[in-house]
Amino acid sequence: KQNTWKQEAIRWTEALEPLKKQKGHHDIGFLIYCSFGNAYRLTKKEEYKQIIIEAANSLCTRFSPKTGCIKSWNYRKSWNGKDEWFYPVIIDNMMNLELLMFASKAFDNDTLEYVARTHANTTLKNHFRKDYSSYHLVDYDPEDGHVRSRQTVQGYSNESSWGRGQAWALYGYTMMFRMTRDEKYLEHAENIADMLLSRLPVDGIPYWDFDAPNGNEYRDASAGAIMASAFVELSGFATDEKARQNYLSIAEKQLRTLASSHYLAEPGTNCNFILKHSVGNLPEKSEVDVPLSYADYYFLEALLRYKKAMG
């Protein structure tokens, strides 16, 4: 059975190969690194590494030195039809930087690292509030790079803290510290983590938006899974022992909650997804209280990281 599952995983991974040429959106990091990055890690097949570098070069075509960021969406009009976006950059985009950093190291390509660091630095400067919560989207002027607006498109309001956006931020800066050992990324990740520790519900699973007004708002299992994976990794980097224990403790709480009957689906149910109760885009009434692929992916990653951390 193990060999069958492995063969099936490789088959599905290889079906994604044409996406290495995708230049029309930023999600190529998710699509290629989560698949071929793991495939290369497990098999060391050189052809997988070549796919990764081609995908990284494709992603870099969306980078602008004027804005200092990789462009996320191509929409000119916002979903509500009121706002106009010229160069929208979303916090999710931090997750694509691991593709660039891996390819930079694997192929000794300084340009890829420059793009990743510049994007991370610009996002650090412009996406975060004083309490270290993150806006979802920052729109830049493509001509001179100044910030046109800050919004939280998939959250409750522009000034609210959208749950999964905070998870992407925590994960992204923890990952950037691992890949660069730049202390400013570690400091920023810990500031985000401490903000989350002060705001998470008792069971560790965030509401879809931390500032949504109703006490019975939807939870987002995907945000909980992403945070759990990031908290485990961050616990291995933090220099303060109390912080290390706090990060690992909340990760364990999140994993135990996600593994409970409320979130963990029975085999053969839930469209064969592992986790229930995720929220994609509630304002647009899209993917509300449903299973999501990235909830399952980061849940499994978090479990593996936690197992390794516990020896």
TORBAKOL-181765 format. One record per residue (C-alpha): residue in one letter; x, y, z. Coordinates in steps of 0.05 Angstrom, whole numbers, always signed. Each point is the difference from the previous one (the first is absolute). Example, Ala and Ser with C-alpha at 12.3 -4.5 7.8 and 13.67 -1.06 7.14 Angstrom:
2
<residuo:a; px:+246; py:-90; pz:+156>
<residuo:s; px:+27; py:+69; pz:-13>
REM end
This chain:
311
<residuo:k; px:+0; py:+0; pz:+0>
<residuo:q; px:+57; py:+48; pz:+16>
<residuo:n; px:+30; py:-10; pz:-69>
<residuo:t; px:-68; py:+9; pz:-33>
<residuo:w; px:-11; py:+66; pz:+37>
<residuo:k; px:+70; py:+23; pz:-18>
<residuo:q; px:-10; py:-16; pz:-73>
<residuo:e; px:-67; py:+36; pz:+0>
<residuo:a; px:+31; py:+61; pz:+33>
<residuo:i; px:+56; py:+3; pz:-53>
<residuo:r; px:-52; py:-8; pz:-56>
<residuo:w; px:-40; py:+59; pz:+25>
<residuo:t; px:+62; py:+41; pz:+12>
<residuo:e; px:+25; py:-10; pz:-70>
<residuo:a; px:-68; py:+21; pz:-28>
<residuo:l; px:+16; py:+70; pz:+28>
<residuo:e; px:+64; py:+8; pz:-41>
<residuo:p; px:-30; py:+45; pz:-54>
<residuo:l; px:-14; py:+52; pz:+54>
<residuo:k; px:+75; py:+14; pz:+4>
<residuo:k; px:-11; py:+49; pz:-58>
<residuo:q; px:-59; py:+35; pz:+34>
<residuo:k; px:+11; py:+75; pz:+3>
<residuo:g; px:-72; py:+22; pz:+7>
<residuo:h; px:-4; py:-2; pz:+76>
<residuo:h; px:+42; py:-6; pz:+62>
<residuo:d; px:-24; py:-68; pz:+25>
<residuo:i; px:+55; py:-36; pz:-38>
<residuo:g; px:+39; py:-5; pz:+65>
<residuo:f; px:-57; py:-40; pz:+33>
<residuo:l; px:-12; py:-42; pz:-62>
<residuo:i; px:+72; py:-19; pz:-16>
<residuo:y; px:+39; py:+3; pz:+66>
<residuo:c; px:-52; py:-37; pz:+42>
<residuo:s; px:+0; py:-55; pz:-53>
<residuo:f; px:+68; py:-3; pz:-35>
<residuo:g; px:+36; py:+28; pz:+60>
<residuo:n; px:-23; py:-60; pz:+41>
<residuo:a; px:+10; py:-47; pz:-58>
<residuo:y; px:+72; py:+22; pz:-7>
<residuo:r; px:+11; py:-4; pz:+76>
<residuo:l; px:-24; py:-72; pz:+0>
<residuo:t; px:+30; py:-26; pz:-65>
<residuo:k; px:+58; py:+47; pz:-17>
<residuo:k; px:-19; py:-6; pz:-74>
<residuo:e; px:+37; py:+53; pz:-39>
<residuo:e; px:-58; py:+12; pz:-48>
<residuo:y; px:-42; py:+24; pz:+59>
<residuo:k; px:+52; py:+51; pz:+18>
<residuo:q; px:+0; py:+26; pz:-72>
<residuo:i; px:-75; py:+10; pz:+4>
<residuo:i; px:+8; py:+41; pz:+63>
<residuo:i; px:+51; py:+48; pz:-30>
<residuo:e; px:-43; py:+11; pz:-61>
<residuo:a; px:-60; py:+14; pz:+44>
<residuo:a; px:+42; py:+49; pz:+42>
<residuo:n; px:+20; py:+37; pz:-63>
<residuo:s; px:-72; py:+4; pz:-22>
<residuo:l; px:-21; py:+28; pz:+68>
<residuo:c; px:+54; py:+53; pz:-4>
<residuo:t; px:-32; py:+29; pz:-63>
<residuo:r; px:-53; py:+28; pz:+47>
<residuo:f; px:+51; py:+39; pz:+41>
<residuo:s; px:+9; py:+75; pz:-7>
<residuo:p; px:+61; py:+37; pz:+26>
<residuo:k; px:-43; py:+63; pz:+6>
<residuo:t; px:-49; py:-31; pz:+48>
<residuo:g; px:+50; py:-49; pz:+31>
<residuo:c; px:-53; py:-54; pz:-3>
<residuo:i; px:-27; py:-58; pz:-41>
<residuo:k; px:-68; py:+17; pz:-27>
<residuo:s; px:-55; py:-45; pz:+26>
<residuo:w; px:-63; py:+11; pz:-40>
<residuo:n; px:-14; py:+27; pz:-70>
<residuo:y; px:-69; py:+28; pz:+17>
<residuo:r; px:-8; py:+74; pz:-14>
<residuo:k; px:-66; py:+5; pz:+37>
<residuo:s; px:-10; py:-25; pz:+70>
<residuo:w; px:-53; py:-52; pz:+15>
<residuo:n; px:-47; py:+50; pz:+30>
<residuo:g; px:+4; py:+41; pz:-64>
<residuo:k; px:+18; py:+63; pz:+38>
<residuo:d; px:+76; py:-1; pz:+5>
<residuo:e; px:+51; py:+0; pz:-55>
<residuo:w; px:+65; py:-39; pz:+7>
<residuo:f; px:+62; py:+17; pz:-40>
<residuo:y; px:+52; py:-46; pz:+32>
<residuo:p; px:-34; py:-43; pz:+54>
<residuo:v; px:+44; py:-41; pz:+47>
<residuo:i; px:-31; py:-47; pz:+50>
<residuo:i; px:+31; py:-29; pz:+63>
<residuo:d; px:-10; py:-70; pz:-28>
<residuo:n; px:+57; py:+17; pz:-48>
<residuo:m; px:+51; py:-11; pz:+56>
<residuo:m; px:-12; py:-74; pz:-9>
<residuo:n; px:+29; py:+1; pz:-70>
<residuo:l; px:+68; py:+24; pz:+24>
<residuo:e; px:+22; py:-69; pz:+22>
<residuo:l; px:+1; py:-21; pz:-73>
<residuo:l; px:+46; py:+58; pz:-17>
<residuo:m; px:+46; py:-12; pz:+60>
<residuo:f; px:+7; py:-74; pz:-14>
<residuo:a; px:+15; py:+12; pz:-74>
<residuo:s; px:+49; py:+55; pz:+18>
<residuo:k; px:+40; py:-47; pz:+44>
<residuo:a; px:-6; py:-60; pz:-45>
<residuo:f; px:+24; py:+38; pz:-62>
<residuo:d; px:+43; py:+53; pz:+33>
<residuo:n; px:-45; py:+54; pz:-29>
<residuo:d; px:+6; py:+65; pz:+39>
<residuo:t; px:-56; py:+34; pz:-40>
<residuo:l; px:-52; py:-48; pz:+28>
<residuo:e; px:+22; py:+14; pz:+71>
<residuo:y; px:+0; py:+75; pz:-14>
<residuo:v; px:-73; py:-4; pz:-24>
<residuo:a; px:-21; py:-41; pz:+60>
<residuo:r; px:+34; py:+44; pz:+51>
<residuo:t; px:-24; py:+64; pz:-33>
<residuo:h; px:-71; py:-24; pz:-1>
<residuo:a; px:+4; py:-22; pz:+73>
<residuo:n; px:+31; py:+66; pz:+21>
<residuo:t; px:-52; py:+42; pz:-37>
<residuo:t; px:-57; py:-41; pz:+29>
<residuo:l; px:+29; py:+6; pz:+70>
<residuo:k; px:+1; py:+76; pz:-9>
<residuo:n; px:-69; py:+10; pz:-30>
<residuo:h; px:-46; py:-57; pz:+18>
<residuo:f; px:+1; py:+2; pz:+76>
<residuo:r; px:-35; py:+42; pz:+52>
<residuo:k; px:+32; py:+22; pz:+65>
<residuo:d; px:-27; py:-62; pz:+36>
<residuo:y; px:+33; py:-45; pz:-53>
<residuo:s; px:-66; py:-21; pz:-31>
<residuo:s; px:+0; py:+0; pz:-75>
<residuo:y; px:-43; py:+31; pz:-54>
<residuo:h; px:-20; py:-49; pz:-54>
<residuo:l; px:+17; py:+44; pz:-60>
<residuo:v; px:+44; py:+60; pz:-13>
<residuo:d; px:-9; py:+35; pz:-67>
<residuo:y; px:+62; py:+35; pz:-29>
<residuo:d; px:+9; py:+51; pz:-54>
<residuo:p; px:+39; py:-37; pz:-54>
<residuo:e; px:+33; py:+64; pz:-23>
<residuo:d; px:+34; py:+23; pz:+64>
<residuo:g; px:-16; py:-55; pz:+51>
<residuo:h; px:-38; py:+41; pz:+51>
<residuo:v; px:-57; py:-33; pz:+38>
<residuo:r; px:-68; py:+18; pz:-29>
<residuo:s; px:-43; py:-37; pz:+50>
<residuo:r; px:-3; py:-55; pz:+53>
<residuo:q; px:-58; py:-48; pz:+3>
<residuo:t; px:-23; py:-66; pz:+29>
<residuo:v; px:-38; py:-28; pz:-59>
<residuo:q; px:-18; py:-70; pz:+26>
<residuo:g; px:-11; py:+23; pz:+72>
<residuo:y; px:-54; py:+36; pz:+38>
<residuo:s; px:+24; py:+71; pz:-14>
<residuo:n; px:+62; py:+36; pz:-24>
<residuo:e; px:+25; py:+11; pz:+71>
<residuo:s; px:-17; py:-70; pz:+25>
<residuo:s; px:+49; py:-58; pz:+9>
<residuo:w; px:-20; py:-54; pz:-50>
<residuo:g; px:+18; py:-67; pz:+32>
<residuo:r; px:+36; py:-35; pz:-57>
<residuo:g; px:+37; py:+64; pz:-18>
<residuo:q; px:+32; py:+0; pz:+69>
<residuo:a; px:+19; py:-73; pz:-10>
<residuo:w; px:+34; py:+15; pz:-66>
<residuo:a; px:+39; py:+56; pz:+33>
<residuo:l; px:+24; py:-44; pz:+58>
<residuo:y; px:+20; py:-57; pz:-46>
<residuo:g; px:+32; py:+45; pz:-52>
<residuo:y; px:+47; py:+37; pz:+47>
<residuo:t; px:+18; py:-63; pz:+39>
<residuo:m; px:+18; py:-33; pz:-66>
<residuo:m; px:+41; py:+61; pz:-23>
<residuo:f; px:+41; py:-4; pz:+64>
<residuo:r; px:+13; py:-74; pz:-13>
<residuo:m; px:+22; py:+14; pz:-71>
<residuo:t; px:+42; py:+63; pz:+14>
<residuo:r; px:+17; py:+1; pz:+75>
<residuo:d; px:-16; py:+74; pz:-3>
<residuo:e; px:-18; py:+20; pz:+72>
<residuo:k; px:-50; py:+52; pz:-21>
<residuo:y; px:-45; py:-55; pz:-29>
<residuo:l; px:+4; py:-39; pz:+65>
<residuo:e; px:-17; py:+61; pz:+41>
<residuo:h; px:-59; py:+15; pz:-45>
<residuo:a; px:-25; py:-71; pz:+3>
<residuo:e; px:+3; py:+0; pz:+76>
<residuo:n; px:-38; py:+66; pz:+3>
<residuo:i; px:-54; py:-30; pz:-44>
<residuo:a; px:-1; py:-63; pz:+42>
<residuo:d; px:-7; py:+39; pz:+65>
<residuo:m; px:-57; py:+40; pz:-29>
<residuo:l; px:-35; py:-65; pz:-19>
<residuo:l; px:+10; py:-31; pz:+68>
<residuo:s; px:-36; py:+59; pz:+31>
<residuo:r; px:-59; py:-7; pz:-48>
<residuo:l; px:-12; py:-74; pz:-15>
<residuo:p; px:-61; py:-34; pz:+30>
<residuo:v; px:+10; py:-51; pz:+56>
<residuo:d; px:+1; py:-59; pz:-48>
<residuo:g; px:+52; py:+34; pz:-45>
<residuo:i; px:-41; py:+1; pz:-64>
<residuo:p; px:-10; py:+71; pz:-26>
<residuo:y; px:-65; py:+29; pz:-22>
<residuo:w; px:-1; py:+16; pz:-74>
<residuo:d; px:+14; py:+72; pz:+21>
<residuo:f; px:+24; py:+20; pz:+69>
<residuo:d; px:-43; py:+63; pz:-1>
<residuo:a; px:-65; py:-28; pz:-28>
<residuo:p; px:-55; py:+26; pz:+45>
<residuo:n; px:-41; py:-62; pz:+16>
<residuo:g; px:+19; py:-50; pz:+53>
<residuo:n; px:-22; py:-59; pz:-43>
<residuo:e; px:+41; py:+18; pz:-61>
<residuo:y; px:+31; py:-55; pz:-42>
<residuo:r; px:+66; py:-31; pz:+20>
<residuo:d; px:+54; py:-12; pz:-53>
<residuo:a; px:+35; py:-67; pz:+7>
<residuo:s; px:+47; py:+19; pz:-57>
<residuo:a; px:+26; py:+60; pz:+40>
<residuo:g; px:+8; py:-44; pz:+61>
<residuo:a; px:+40; py:-52; pz:-39>
<residuo:i; px:+46; py:+51; pz:-32>
<residuo:m; px:+12; py:+34; pz:+67>
<residuo:a; px:+14; py:-67; pz:+34>
<residuo:s; px:+54; py:-18; pz:-51>
<residuo:a; px:+32; py:+69; pz:+7>
<residuo:f; px:-3; py:-1; pz:+76>
<residuo:v; px:+36; py:-67; pz:+3>
<residuo:e; px:+55; py:+26; pz:-45>
<residuo:l; px:+6; py:+66; pz:+36>
<residuo:s; px:+6; py:-36; pz:+67>
<residuo:g; px:+66; py:-29; pz:-26>
<residuo:f; px:+27; py:+69; pz:-17>
<residuo:a; px:-21; py:+42; pz:+60>
<residuo:t; px:+57; py:+15; pz:+48>
<residuo:d; px:-44; py:+13; pz:+61>
<residuo:e; px:-19; py:-66; pz:+34>
<residuo:k; px:-68; py:+25; pz:+22>
<residuo:a; px:-16; py:+23; pz:-71>
<residuo:r; px:+22; py:-68; pz:-27>
<residuo:q; px:-47; py:-36; pz:+48>
<residuo:n; px:-58; py:+48; pz:-15>
<residuo:y; px:+6; py:-11; pz:-75>
<residuo:l; px:+5; py:-75; pz:+5>
<residuo:s; px:-57; py:-2; pz:+50>
<residuo:i; px:-48; py:+38; pz:-44>
<residuo:a; px:+19; py:-43; pz:-60>
<residuo:e; px:-16; py:-63; pz:+40>
<residuo:k; px:-67; py:+30; pz:+22>
<residuo:q; px:-17; py:+17; pz:-72>
<residuo:l; px:+19; py:-69; pz:-25>
<residuo:r; px:-40; py:-35; pz:+55>
<residuo:t; px:-61; py:+43; pz:-16>
<residuo:l; px:+7; py:-13; pz:-75>
<residuo:a; px:+7; py:-75; pz:+15>
<residuo:s; px:-64; py:+1; pz:+41>
<residuo:s; px:-66; py:-27; pz:-28>
<residuo:h; px:-24; py:+71; pz:-13>
<residuo:y; px:+52; py:+14; pz:-53>
<residuo:l; px:+27; py:-69; pz:-21>
<residuo:a; px:-45; py:-33; pz:-51>
<residuo:e; px:-19; py:-73; pz:+2>
<residuo:p; px:+33; py:-40; pz:-57>
<residuo:g; px:-43; py:+0; pz:-62>
<residuo:t; px:-36; py:+65; pz:+19>
<residuo:n; px:+15; py:+74; pz:-11>
<residuo:c; px:+15; py:-13; pz:-74>
<residuo:n; px:+60; py:-40; pz:+25>
<residuo:f; px:+34; py:+62; pz:+30>
<residuo:i; px:+31; py:-8; pz:+68>
<residuo:l; px:-24; py:+64; pz:+34>
<residuo:k; px:-69; py:+32; pz:+4>
<residuo:h; px:-19; py:+73; pz:+13>
<residuo:s; px:+45; py:+45; pz:-40>
<residuo:v; px:-18; py:+68; pz:-30>
<residuo:g; px:+25; py:+24; pz:-67>
<residuo:n; px:-32; py:+67; pz:-15>
<residuo:l; px:-60; py:+15; pz:+44>
<residuo:p; px:-15; py:+71; pz:-27>
<residuo:e; px:-9; py:-30; pz:-69>
<residuo:k; px:-37; py:-61; pz:+29>
<residuo:s; px:+52; py:-45; pz:-31>
<residuo:e; px:+25; py:-64; pz:+34>
<residuo:v; px:-34; py:+14; pz:+66>
<residuo:d; px:+4; py:-55; pz:+54>
<residuo:v; px:+29; py:-51; pz:-48>
<residuo:p; px:+62; py:-43; pz:-6>
<residuo:l; px:+60; py:+33; pz:-34>
<residuo:s; px:+62; py:-33; pz:-29>
<residuo:y; px:+48; py:+46; pz:+35>
<residuo:a; px:-32; py:-15; pz:+67>
<residuo:d; px:+18; py:-74; pz:-10>
<residuo:y; px:+69; py:+15; pz:-27>
<residuo:y; px:+23; py:+43; pz:+58>
<residuo:f; px:-34; py:-45; pz:+51>
<residuo:l; px:+42; py:-58; pz:-24>
<residuo:e; px:+62; py:+43; pz:-2>
<residuo:a; px:-13; py:+25; pz:+70>
<residuo:l; px:-9; py:-71; pz:+26>
<residuo:l; px:+66; py:-22; pz:-31>
<residuo:r; px:+36; py:+61; pz:+28>
<residuo:y; px:-29; py:-11; pz:+68>
<residuo:k; px:+20; py:-73; pz:+0>
<residuo:k; px:+71; py:+19; pz:-18>
<residuo:a; px:+2; py:+56; pz:+52>
<residuo:m; px:-22; py:-49; pz:+54>
<residuo:g; px:+54; py:-50; pz:-20>
REM end
